[in-house]
Amino acid sequence: MIQRVKMFCVIPRRYPRQSASKICTAAACCFVFILMLPLALYAGSLNDAKEAYLYGDYNGVIQICREIIDNKPNVEAFYFMSLSFFNLGAYGLAREHFRVILNDFKGTPFFASSLVKLVDTYFLENNLNKAEALYKSILQKYPSLKYKPLVYLRLAQISAKKGNWEQKNKYLKIVTEDFKGSTEDRIARRLTRLGDFFTIQVGAFSNKSNAVKFSHKLKEQYPVYIIEEKEEDLTLYKVRVGKFKKKYRAENTAYKLRKQGYPVRIYP
């Protein structure tokens, strides 16, 4: 019996018998530490992913989050991976991972944001009909959603891109009246000031004199104008051509400008 106890506790003969309990306690502590180690590493990895995201290292975020998810599915890891794909312009992969959150992590703090971001991928791909239908579906299914002002703003932007100015102004009015003081309110007021027309941007300058010089090159052929816009701490002078009620007229003019070597982008 004594020999069996010695084998079980693995106590070297040189240790006094009264040290057995101390040795077993130390062994138990080591065992608990080993069990806790992966959890500590996991928490650190998620923090690393968040830090990488803040620095714009989206590929790094994806790699870290994959390792976390391989160990154990985690909603936060899925969320930051989805956002990283989104910011890299990999909209299909972003949708795939946002859907995991919507299907497997309902009721979490990341559900609502994932829902809107998923639809945003269609908006950014210019799949306007799909995006419009899904945004409207969100408003019907989730009337108390905290992202409602953003959804209304997106619907206004889609209406503007389609040249449906009346509908655009209807949505902007909802944002400015029902969500005063929000970020979306500020954007909606700026969109209202821009007016109801399509226009072509051919350049943006931080120096006003450069914008004026550039516009002089176009004045003989096109109705050119300059708008001044503040973006955070930077003021930009944007050179634009025309104010078209119909999008096809803007597209025709943009085609001519492009053939002449100008970089063009149609707004809204």
Phi, psi and omega in degrees: 000317180297319181297320180297318179298319180297319181292320182295315182276349182050058183259118177299148185295335184287343179280139175295149183303327184290349180273356184302315182296323180295319181294316179297321178297316179296319179297320179297319179297319179297319180298316179297318180299317180296320178295323183281339185302313179300325179295319179294318179295322179298313180298319179296322180296321179293321175296323177297320179296318179296319180294317178298323179296317179298329180272000178079016178271074187290326176295322177296320178300314181300317180295315181296315183294326176298319179296321179296313183294325177298327179284315180193126180305133185218128186297322181293322178295317177299320183294311181291329175293317179298314179298324181293315175300319179301311183290336176277355181081010177271073191292327177297315178292324177299314179300316181304317183277328174297324180294327176300317179296316182294328182272321190253347185229045177295144179086358178273163180296348183264356186294307186297315179297319179296323179299311182289318181298323178301315179291327177302330180298321177292321178300315182288336174278000181067022173274075193292320181295317178297314181297316181300314180298319181288322177298317179295322178297321178299316181297325180285318185278331185230070185296339180257015181300135183288346180265018181304316180300324178292320179297316178297321178297317178298319178296323176296318180295321178295316179300320179294318180296332178272354182080016177268081190291323180298315179293320178304311183292331176296313180292320179296324179296321177299316182295313185287334181267323185264344184228049182299139178088351180280165175300320180295326177299314180298317180293319181298320179294323178293319178295325178295318181294331183291338176093179185251083179194164172266144177216163184242122176267130181243356179183155177219129187228145175276344179252122185297319182298325177293322178295319180295315179300317180296319181295329180298330179294335186260343190301326183290335184251333189225153173283095187256148177210165182238133173244148179252125180227138177261127176237103186058241182265006184248134174258127180246140176251109188259127180267123184230157183236125171075158173223101189250132176283331180252135185294325183296331177292319177296319180295322178296316179292320178299322178298316179296316179297319181296321179295333178275000175096009180272141173284128186235148172211128182272132176243150000282000000 
